[in-house]
Amino acid sequence: MPLDTSKTENWPLVVAILLLSAFYYGLYLGSGFSAADDGNYAQIAYELYLGRAPDDLSITYGILWFKVGEALFHAFGVNYALVKTFFFTVITITSILIFYTVHMISGSRLFAFAMTTVPLLVPAFPATGFYGLCIMMNATAQMRLATNITRATWVDTAIAGATLSLSFQIRPDFGYIWTIPFAALLLLAALKTSPAQKAWSLLGSSLLAFLVVQAPMLLSALADGYATMILQQYISYPATMIDYTVSGLRAVLTGDLATPASPGSASLKRPGLTAIISGNTNASALAVLIYLPIIAIGGFVLYSALRAGKLWRDGRYETIGQALVVLFAGAAAFPHYFFYRPDLSHVANFMPGYTVLAAAIIYQLYRQVHVNATPMRKWAISAGLLTALLHLTFYVWIGLQTPGTGSIAGHANRVEPFKAGNGIDVRVSAAEKSRLDVVRNLILENSEPGDRIVCVPYCPGFAFMSERQMLFKNFYVDDSTPVLEPNWISKSIALTQEAQPAVVIVQDWAINGTEISRFNNWAADYITAVNKLSRETVNHPGLTIYLL
């Protein structure tokens, strides 16, 4: 049975999402300055704006994500507020897509709105909001196709093809992942539409839309000489994804659910299952959020598999298609946090798509409670329904208190004003202000605008706030860098000796949770070389600044 019988149009609730998002995110839009993730995006966009060639930067995401920032800087001037506004605009668009997708699943606008408030209140980590955007724009487009599977038009497949094409340009792995359900839906549509030529038109429209959306970026890349970089990125992603997934599965299948980050690994240690009952509130909360989705995803797969045969015989092809889209929405970002970075930030990136899966589970269980069933079955269904609701409630409760997501928790204790170059006018904590003041002043006093400096292992925002450029093409390095690039340290020493950057900033950060992942440890030879070049060394809690 439907959750409501409202005849209300979608637009009032969409407007409500827009207004709620604008008000809520506006409360803390100017809170904090991250020299890492936010600074990385801002600095790459800034360097592109200044004319640095894309293939002279180590851009591991799709170039389109950063080209948007470059375009904003060209249109409105270089300003950090534009970066933050862009991030939260992406998050708001993602929320609207969640609303439409859940509405297609349930037929209930009010239920869809209620579910959307979860990732709205505790959104994805802003600088990586493209996770949720890539997942949801594909989920929404393909859910539309699945819902219309027996009466699909070329418009349905064209929209899905266009969103898939955008995904490849923003983050290729999501493009490859969403190709799988899209191919299945196209096949299902081809089998269940008539006449046969209509099936060919569906395939043709999707391919044409894909190519049309790819064309501007590829033509621009050809004109500016970085098309090879984009093609190499597209080609390399499948092998990287396979290796990454196999390595993660191997750790799980061997029973080591809490594989620690090892030397040369770019992953964090995953908490063991026992952390759930450890008595440590933070550890227990993180463990619950990491492991509970396994039960939800696994349960949904089992439930869908058991129903598939009957649904097929009954001709309910749209329900089969919808289940496929829901599964990919819920699981697409699962490997990113579970195998690689099991922290709250990456769990938050996973939640927009997972909210769609949770909504599908809640809706199905709610319907089951109202069918003719034994009391025992109703108790079991009610328990499952309560578990799903408690999981989402638990996420909101933790996320609203803990920095690491895109929620207002990041506003806590940030009351000190801080201003710097490129439009930075934010409020930070007292400790952050002390560090930022020292870094900004030393860079400004010892270098000139446009100079190239070194910021390692991951703090390009220091260059952005002082209107400087980065010397290295890699803005992020860790102890896996010498494994992937065996000559990185020797080349970096040679480049530093040649360029003589005025400032070298080294953070004392165990970036992967291990002592070897501290830059001073795995790149000790570089530190030795810089010490020989420096005329003065300034130590501040958490970092060392070398003045050459």
C-alpha positions in Angstrom: 0.0 0.0 0.0 1.3 3.5 -0.7 2.6 5.6 2.2 0.5 8.5 1.2 -2.1 9.4 -1.3 -1.0 13.1 -1.8 -1.7 14.6 -5.1 0.7 17.4 -4.4 3.1 18.2 -7.3 6.8 17.6 -6.8 7.9 21.3 -7.0 6.8 22.5 -3.6 8.9 19.8 -1.9 11.8 20.5 -4.2 11.6 24.1 -3.3 11.5 23.1 0.4 14.7 21.1 -0.2 16.4 24.1 -1.8 15.3 26.5 0.9 16.2 24.1 3.7 19.6 23.4 2.1 20.3 27.1 1.6 19.4 28.1 5.1 21.2 25.1 6.8 24.4 25.2 4.7 24.4 29.0 4.9 24.8 28.7 8.7 28.3 27.3 8.4 29.4 28.0 4.8 32.2 30.3 6.1 33.4 27.9 8.8 36.8 26.4 8.5 39.6 26.3 5.9 40.9 22.9 4.9 44.4 23.1 3.4 44.0 19.5 2.4 40.8 18.5 0.5 39.2 21.9 0.0 42.6 23.4 -0.7 43.5 20.7 -3.1 40.4 21.4 -5.2 40.9 25.2 -5.0 44.6 25.0 -5.9 44.1 22.7 -8.9 41.4 25.0 -10.2 43.6 28.0 -9.5 46.6 26.5 -11.4 44.4 25.7 -14.3 43.1 29.2 -14.2 46.7 30.5 -14.3 47.3 28.5 -17.4 49.1 25.4 -16.1 48.6 22.4 -18.4 46.4 19.7 -17.0 49.0 17.0 -17.8 51.5 19.0 -15.7 49.2 18.2 -12.7 48.6 14.8 -11.1 44.8 14.8 -11.5 43.4 11.4 -10.4 39.8 12.4 -10.7 38.0 13.3 -13.9 39.2 16.7 -15.3 35.6 18.1 -15.5 35.3 18.3 -11.7 38.2 20.8 -11.7 37.3 22.5 -14.9 34.1 23.7 -13.2 36.2 25.5 -10.6 38.5 27.0 -13.3 35.4 28.3 -15.1 34.0 29.8 -11.9 37.3 31.6 -11.3 37.3 33.0 -14.9 33.7 34.2 -14.5 33.8 35.7 -11.0 37.4 35.9 -10.0 39.4 33.7 -7.8 37.6 33.4 -4.5 37.5 30.6 -1.9 33.8 31.3 -1.2 33.0 30.2 -4.8 34.6 26.8 -4.0 32.6 26.3 -0.9 29.4 27.4 -2.6 30.1 25.0 -5.5 30.5 22.1 -3.1 27.3 22.7 -1.3 25.4 23.3 -4.6 26.5 19.9 -5.7 25.3 18.5 -2.4 21.9 20.2 -2.8 21.5 18.9 -6.3 22.3 15.4 -5.0 19.6 15.8 -2.4 17.0 16.7 -5.0 18.0 13.6 -7.0 17.6 11.5 -4.0 14.1 12.9 -3.5 13.1 12.1 -7.1 14.6 8.6 -7.0 12.9 7.6 -3.8 9.7 9.0 -5.1 9.9 6.7 -8.1 10.5 3.8 -5.9 7.7 4.5 -3.4 5.2 6.7 -5.1 5.2 8.8 -2.0 6.5 12.4 -2.1 6.3 12.8 1.7 8.3 9.6 2.3 10.9 10.7 -0.3 11.2 14.1 1.4 11.7 12.5 4.8 14.4 10.2 3.5 16.1 13.0 1.8 16.5 14.9 5.0 19.1 12.3 6.2 21.8 13.1 3.7 20.7 16.7 3.6 21.4 17.2 7.4 24.6 15.1 7.3 25.8 15.5 3.8 28.8 14.0 2.0 32.3 15.4 2.7 32.0 18.7 0.6 35.3 18.4 -1.3 34.3 14.9 -2.5 30.6 15.6 -3.0 31.0 14.2 -6.5 30.7 10.7 -5.1 27.0 11.3 -4.3 26.4 13.4 -7.4 27.8 10.7 -9.8 25.9 8.0 -8.0 22.6 9.8 -7.8 22.5 11.3 -11.3 22.9 7.8 -12.7 20.5 6.3 -10.2 17.8 8.9 -11.0 18.2 8.6 -14.8 18.3 4.8 -14.8 15.5 4.6 -12.3 13.4 6.5 -14.8 14.4 4.1 -17.5 13.6 1.1 -15.2 10.2 2.5 -14.3 9.4 2.9 -18.0 11.1 -0.3 -19.1 8.2 -1.7 -21.2 7.4 1.7 -22.7 10.8 3.3 -22.8 11.4 6.1 -25.2 14.6 7.5 -26.7 14.4 10.3 -24.2 14.8 7.9 -21.3 17.9 6.2 -22.7 19.4 9.5 -23.9 19.2 11.0 -20.4 20.8 7.8 -18.9 23.5 7.9 -21.6 24.2 11.6 -20.9 24.5 11.1 -17.1 26.8 8.2 -17.7 29.0 10.3 -19.9 29.2 13.0 -17.3 30.3 10.4 -14.7 33.2 9.4 -16.8 34.3 13.0 -17.0 34.0 13.6 -13.2 35.1 10.2 -11.8 35.7 7.4 -14.3 35.2 4.5 -11.9 31.6 5.5 -11.3 31.1 5.6 -15.1 32.3 2.1 -15.4 30.3 0.9 -12.4 27.0 2.4 -13.8 27.6 1.0 -17.2 26.7 -2.4 -15.8 23.1 -1.7 -14.8 22.6 0.5 -17.8 23.6 -2.3 -20.2 21.2 -4.7 -18.3 18.4 -2.1 -18.6 19.0 -1.6 -22.3 18.9 -5.3 -22.9 15.7 -5.7 -20.9 14.1 -2.7 -22.7 15.2 -4.3 -26.0 13.6 -7.6 -25.1 10.3 -6.1 -23.9 9.7 -3.3 -26.4 8.3 -3.6 -29.9 8.8 -3.3 -32.7 12.5 -4.4 -32.9 13.6 -1.1 -34.5 12.5 0.7 -31.4 15.0 -1.3 -29.4 17.7 -0.1 -31.8 16.6 3.5 -31.4 16.9 3.2 -27.7 20.5 2.0 -28.0 21.3 4.6 -30.6 19.9 7.5 -28.6 21.9 6.5 -25.5 25.2 6.2 -27.5 24.6 9.5 -29.3 23.8 11.3 -26.0 27.0 9.8 -24.5 29.1 11.0 -27.4 27.5 14.5 -27.5 28.2 15.0 -23.8 31.8 13.7 -24.2 32.5 15.9 -27.2 33.1 19.4 -25.6 35.7 18.1 -23.1 37.4 15.9 -25.7 37.5 18.7 -28.3 38.9 21.1 -25.6 41.5 18.5 -24.6 42.5 18.0 -28.2 42.9 21.8 -28.7 44.9 22.2 -25.5 47.0 19.1 -25.9 45.8 16.9 -23.0 43.5 14.4 -24.7 46.1 11.7 -24.2 45.9 12.2 -20.5 42.1 11.8 -20.5 42.3 8.7 -22.7 45.0 7.1 -20.5 42.9 7.8 -17.4 39.9 6.1 -19.0 42.0 3.1 -20.0 43.8 2.7 -16.7 40.8 2.8 -14.4 39.4 -0.7 -15.1 42.7 -2.4 -14.1 43.0 -0.2 -11.1 39.5 -0.9 -10.0 40.0 -4.7 -10.4 43.3 -4.7 -8.5 41.8 -2.5 -5.7 38.6 -4.7 -5.4 40.5 -8.0 -5.5 43.0 -6.8 -2.8 40.1 -5.7 -0.6 38.2 -8.9 -1.0 41.3 -11.0 -0.3 41.7 -9.3 3.0 38.0 -10.0 3.9 38.0 -13.6 2.6 41.1 -14.5 4.6 39.2 -13.4 7.7 41.2 -10.3 8.4 38.4 -7.8 8.6 40.6 -5.2 10.2 43.6 -5.3 7.9 46.0 -2.6 9.2 47.5 -0.1 6.8 50.9 -1.5 5.9 54.0 0.3 4.6 53.4 1.4 1.1 49.6 1.1 1.5 47.3 4.0 0.9 44.6 2.6 3.1 43.6 3.2 6.7 43.1 0.5 9.3 39.6 -0.8 9.4 38.2 -1.3 12.9 37.4 -4.9 13.8 33.9 -6.2 14.5 34.7 -6.2 18.3 35.0 -2.4 18.1 31.2 -2.3 18.1 31.1 -3.6 21.8 34.4 -2.0 22.8 32.9 0.6 25.1 34.6 3.4 23.2 31.7 5.5 21.9 33.6 6.9 18.8 35.0 3.5 17.9 31.7 1.7 18.4 29.8 4.3 16.3 32.3 4.1 13.4 32.2 0.3 13.5 28.4 0.2 13.3 28.3 2.6 10.4 31.0 0.6 8.6 29.6 -2.9 9.0 25.8 -2.5 9.2 25.5 -1.7 5.5 26.9 -5.2 4.7 23.8 -6.7 6.2 21.5 -4.3 4.4 23.1 -4.7 1.0 23.4 -8.5 1.4 19.8 -8.8 2.6 18.5 -6.7 -0.3 20.4 -8.9 -2.8 18.9 -12.1 -1.2 15.4 -10.6 -1.1 15.6 -9.5 -4.7 17.0 -12.8 -5.9 14.2 -14.8 -4.2 11.6 -12.5 -5.8 13.1 -12.3 -9.3 11.6 -15.5 -10.7 8.1 -14.6 -9.7 8.4 -11.0 -10.8 9.6 -12.2 -14.2 6.8 -14.6 -14.7 4.3 -11.9 -13.6 5.7 -9.5 -16.2 6.8 -7.0 -13.5 10.0 -6.1 -15.4 10.0 -2.5 -14.0 10.3 -3.8 -10.5 13.3 -6.0 -11.5 14.9 -3.0 -13.1 14.3 -0.8 -10.2 15.8 -3.3 -7.8 19.0 -3.4 -10.0 19.3 0.4 -9.8 18.7 0.4 -6.1 21.4 -2.2 -5.5 24.0 -0.2 -7.5 23.0 3.1 -5.8 23.5 1.5 -2.4 26.7 -0.4 -3.2 28.5 1.8 -5.7 30.6 3.7 -3.1 30.8 0.8 -0.6 34.3 -0.4 -1.7 35.7 3.2 -1.4 35.2 3.3 2.3 35.2 -0.3 3.3 38.4 -1.4 1.5 40.3 1.9 1.3 39.3 4.7 3.7 37.1 3.5 6.5 36.5 6.8 8.1 33.5 9.0 8.7 34.2 11.2 5.7 34.1 8.3 3.3 31.1 6.8 5.0 29.3 10.2 4.5 30.2 10.0 0.8 28.6 6.5 0.7 25.4 7.6 2.4 23.5 9.5 -0.5 23.3 6.3 -2.6 22.8 4.1 0.5 19.9 6.2 1.5 18.1 5.1 -1.7 18.7 1.5 -0.8 17.6 2.0 2.8 14.5 3.8 1.5 13.6 0.8 -0.7 14.1 -1.6 2.2 12.0 0.5 4.5 9.2 0.9 1.9 9.1 -2.9 1.1 9.1 -3.9 4.8 6.4 -1.3 5.5 4.2 -2.8 2.8 4.9 -6.3 4.1 3.6 -5.4 7.5 0.2 -4.7 6.0 -0.2 -7.9 4.0 -1.8 -11.0 5.4 1.1 -12.6 7.4 1.6 -14.6 10.6 2.3 -12.7 13.8 5.9 -14.1 13.8 6.5 -12.9 10.3 5.2 -9.4 11.2 7.4 -9.3 14.2 10.4 -10.2 12.1 9.5 -7.6 9.4 9.0 -4.9 12.1 12.4 -5.7 13.6 14.0 -5.2 10.2 12.1 -2.0 9.6 13.2 -0.7 13.0 16.8 -1.6 12.4 16.9 0.3 9.1 15.3 3.4 10.6 17.6 3.2 13.7 20.7 3.0 11.4 19.7 6.2 9.5 18.9 7.9 12.8 22.2 6.8 14.3 24.0 8.2 11.3 22.3 11.6 11.7 23.0 11.6 15.5 26.7 10.8 15.0 27.2 13.0 11.9 25.7 16.1 13.6 28.2 15.8 16.4 31.3 14.7 14.6 33.5 16.7 12.2 34.4 14.7 9.2 31.2 14.9 7.3 29.7 18.0 5.6 27.4 18.7 8.5 27.2 21.6 10.9 29.6 19.7 13.2 32.4 21.3 11.3 31.3 24.7 12.7 32.0 23.7 16.3 34.6 25.9 18.1 35.4 27.9 14.9 34.8 31.5 16.0 38.2 33.1 15.2 38.2 35.2 12.0 40.9 34.4 9.4 41.6 36.2 6.2 44.1 35.4 3.5 44.6 35.7 -0.3 42.2 34.5 -3.0 39.1 35.7 -1.1 39.6 33.6 2.1 37.5 35.1 4.8 36.5 32.4 7.2 36.1 31.5 10.9 38.5 28.9 12.4 39.4 27.5 15.7 42.1 29.2 17.8 44.6 26.4 17.1 43.9 26.6 13.3 44.2 30.4 13.3 47.6 30.1 15.0 48.9 27.7 12.4 47.4 29.5 9.4 48.7 32.9 10.5 52.2 31.5 10.9 52.1 29.8 7.5 50.5 32.7 5.6 53.0 35.3 7.1 56.1 33.2 6.4 55.1 32.5 2.8 54.2 36.2 2.1 57.4 37.4 3.8 59.8 35.0 2.0 58.4 34.7 -1.5 56.7 36.6 -4.3 53.2 36.2 -5.8 53.3 33.5 -8.4 56.3 31.8 -6.9 56.2 28.0 -6.7 56.5 26.4 -3.2 56.4 22.9 -1.8 53.6 21.7 0.5 53.8 18.1 1.5 52.3 15.5 2.1 48.9 17.1 1.5 48.3 20.8 2.1 48.1 22.7 -1.2 45.6 25.1 0.4 48.7 26.8 1.9 49.7 27.8 -1.6 46.2 28.8 -2.5 45.7 31.1 0.5 49.0 32.9 -0.3 48.5 33.1 -4.1 51.4 30.9 -4.8 51.8 27.9 -7.1 52.9 24.3 -6.3 56.3 23.1 -7.4 55.4 19.4 -7.6 52.7 18.0 -9.9 51.6 15.7 -7.1 49.6 17.6 -4.5 49.0 14.5 -2.5 51.8 12.0 -1.6 52.1 9.3 1.0 54.2 6.2 1.7 52.6 4.4 -1.3 54.0 7.1 -3.7 57.5 5.5 -3.9 55.9 2.2 -4.6 53.9 3.6 -7.5 56.7 6.0 -8.6 60.0 4.5 -7.5 62.0 7.5 -8.5 59.7 10.1 -6.9 62.0 11.0 -4.0 65.2 11.3 -6.2 63.3 13.4 -8.8 61.8 15.6 -6.1 65.2 16.3 -4.6 66.6 17.2 -8.0 63.7 19.5 -8.8 63.9 21.2 -5.4 67.7 21.7 -5.9 67.1 23.1 -9.3 64.1 25.3 -8.6 65.2 26.5 -5.1 61.6 27.2 -3.9 61.5 29.9 -1.3 59.4 27.9 1.1 59.0 24.1 1.8 56.3 23.1 4.2 56.2 19.6 5.7 53.3 18.4 7.8 53.9 15.9 10.6 50.9 13.8 9.7 50.5 10.0 9.9 48.4 10.3 6.8 47.6 6.5 6.7 47.5 6.0 10.5 51.0 4.5 10.6 54.4 5.9 11.6 55.9 5.1 8.3 53.2 7.2 6.6 54.7 10.3 8.1 56.5 12.2 5.4 59.6 12.7 7.6 59.9 8.9 7.8 59.2 7.6 4.3 60.8 10.6 2.6 63.7 11.0 5.0 66.2 11.5 2.1 64.2 14.4 0.9 64.2 16.0 4.3 67.9 15.6 4.5 68.3 17.3 1.1 66.1 20.2 2.1 67.9 20.7 5.4 71.1 21.2 3.4 69.4 23.8 1.2 67.5 25.8 3.9 68.8 29.0 5.4 66.2 28.9 8.2 63.9 26.4 9.7 60.7 27.3 11.6 58.9 24.7 13.7 55.3 25.0 14.6 53.1 22.3 16.2 52.2 19.8 13.4 54.5 21.2 10.8 58.0 22.4 9.8 58.7 25.3 7.4 62.0 25.4 5.6 63.1 28.8 4.2 65.5 28.4 1.3 
